């Protein structure tokens, strides 16, 4: 993907985000740096904290402890989120459909690293399907097994935002090897 293509996809994504979240007349925001699926949540949460919102982030998410974002703050939050997403946009290469080989790498990472990491925290992910079954289904858009989501819903980790963030930070859901990094 060329730089021009990446910037065009960024512009399209930001226009869609502004429309979806009701950001009227969105400001032009310079890209500070591209992020990946493994660092976007942390970086955007830090940006939101600088904007005055109590956000916690990990590789694959942003959470709000306490009461979260109240209705009176929602418009300001949507604008701050737009600005933070614009400054630290996920590079479009991470958002493209994965190939068979990439899904295979993701499966290997989940089985060989993520599952043992989750088990080390006392979680019990479900049994994986075979690699071939997983890859075939994933390429069709049907994720039949995800060790992470089977743990996130457990009372142990659903009991607090802080525990969920710790889980995300300790056992990242994505391996950058999927993208050759």
C-alpha positions in Angstrom: 0.0 0.0 0.0 1.4 3.4 -1.0 1.5 6.4 1.4 -1.0 8.1 -0.8 -3.4 5.1 -0.7 -3.0 5.0 3.1 -3.7 8.7 3.5 -6.8 8.4 1.2 -8.1 5.5 3.3 -7.4 7.5 6.5 -9.4 10.5 5.0 -12.3 8.2 4.1 -12.3 6.6 7.5 -12.3 9.9 9.4 -15.1 11.2 7.2 -17.1 8.1 8.1 -16.2 8.4 11.8 -17.4 12.1 11.8 -20.7 11.2 10.2 -21.3 8.2 12.4 -20.6 10.1 15.6 -22.2 13.4 14.7 -19.0 15.5 14.5 -20.3 18.4 12.6 -17.7 20.3 10.6 -14.8 18.1 11.8 -11.4 19.9 12.1 -8.5 19.2 9.8 -6.1 17.2 12.0 -2.6 16.3 11.2 -1.5 12.8 11.5 1.1 12.6 14.3 1.9 8.9 13.7 0.3 5.7 12.4 -0.6 3.2 15.1 -1.2 -0.6 14.9 -3.8 -2.9 16.4 -1.4 -3.5 19.3 -0.8 0.1 20.4 -3.8 2.1 19.2 -5.9 1.7 22.4 -3.0 2.8 24.6 -2.1 5.8 22.5 -5.7 7.0 21.9 -6.6 6.6 25.6 -3.5 8.7 26.5 -4.7 11.3 24.1 -8.2 11.2 25.5 -6.8 11.7 29.0 -5.0 14.8 27.8 -8.4 16.0 26.5 -9.9 15.5 30.0 -11.5 12.1 29.7 -10.7 9.3 32.2 -9.7 6.6 29.6 -7.7 3.4 30.0 -6.4 1.7 27.0 -4.8 -1.5 26.0 -3.9 -3.0 22.6 -7.4 -3.7 21.5 -9.6 -1.4 23.4 -10.4 1.7 25.4 -12.4 1.7 28.6 -13.8 4.3 30.9 -13.7 3.5 34.6 -16.3 4.9 37.0 -19.3 6.5 35.4 -17.8 6.6 31.9 -18.7 9.4 29.6 -21.9 11.1 30.6 -24.6 12.5 28.3 -23.5 16.0 29.0 -20.0 15.2 27.9 -20.9 13.1 24.8 -20.5 15.8 22.2 -17.1 16.9 23.6 -16.0 13.3 23.9 -17.0 12.5 20.2 -14.9 15.5 19.1 -12.0 14.5 21.3 -12.2 10.9 20.0 -12.3 12.1 16.4 -9.2 14.3 17.0 -7.3 11.5 18.8 -8.2 9.0 16.1 -7.0 11.4 13.5 -3.7 12.1 15.2 -3.1 8.4 15.9 -4.9 6.6 13.1 -4.6 2.8 12.8 -2.6 2.2 9.6 -5.0 0.9 7.0 -2.8 -2.2 6.3 -4.0 -3.6 9.7 -7.6 -3.2 8.7 -7.4 -5.1 5.4 -8.8 -8.7 5.2 -6.2 -11.2 6.3 -4.9 -13.9 3.9 -4.9 -17.6 4.6 -1.3 -17.4 5.6 -2.0 -14.4 8.0 -4.9 -16.3 9.6 -2.6 -19.3 10.0 0.0 -17.1 11.8 -2.8 -15.6 14.0 -3.9 -19.2 14.9 -0.4 -20.2 15.8 0.1 -17.2 18.0 -3.2 -17.8 19.8 -2.4 -21.5 20.4 1.3 -21.3 21.2 1.4 -18.0 23.1 -2.0 -16.4 23.9 -3.7 -19.5 25.4 -0.7 -20.2 27.7 -0.6 -16.6 28.7 -4.3 -16.6 29.5 -4.0 -19.8 31.4 -1.1 -18.3 33.4 -3.6 -15.7 34.6 -6.0 -18.4 35.7 -8.3 -18.2 32.7 -9.6 -21.3 30.8 -10.0 -20.6 27.1 -12.0 -23.1 25.1 -10.4 -25.8 23.0 -9.3 -24.7 19.5 -10.5 -26.2 16.3 -7.8 -27.6 14.0 -5.6 -25.0 12.3 -7.1 -25.9 8.9 -10.7 -25.5 10.1 -9.9 -22.2 11.8 -8.2 -20.7 8.8 -10.9 -21.9 6.4 -13.6 -20.4 8.5 -11.7 -17.2 9.3 -11.1 -16.4 5.6 -14.8 -16.6 5.1 -15.3 -14.1 7.9 -16.5 -16.7 10.5 -14.3 -16.7 13.5 -15.3 -19.9 15.1 -12.8 -19.8 18.0 -11.3 -16.8 19.9 -9.6 -17.7 23.1 -9.7 -14.1 24.2 -13.4 -13.4 24.1 -14.1 -16.7 25.9 -12.1 -15.3 28.8 -13.2 -11.7 28.7 -16.8 -12.6 29.5 -15.8 -14.6 32.7 -16.7 -13.0 36.0 -13.0 -12.9 37.0 -12.2 -10.4 34.1 -15.6 -8.8 33.5 -15.7 -7.6 37.2 -13.7 -4.5 36.5 -12.4 -2.3 33.8 -8.9 -2.4 35.4 -8.8 -6.2 35.2 -9.9 -6.1 31.6 -7.1 -3.6 30.8 -4.6 -5.8 32.7 -5.7 -8.8 30.7 -5.3 -6.9 27.4 -1.9 -5.5 28.4 -0.5 -8.9 29.7 -1.8 -11.1 26.9 -2.2 -9.1 23.7 -4.7 -10.5 21.2 -2.7 -9.8 18.1 0.8 -10.8 17.0 2.6 -8.3 14.8 4.1 -11.3 12.9 0.7 -11.5 11.1 1.8 -8.3 9.3 5.4 -9.3 8.9 6.6 -7.2 11.8 
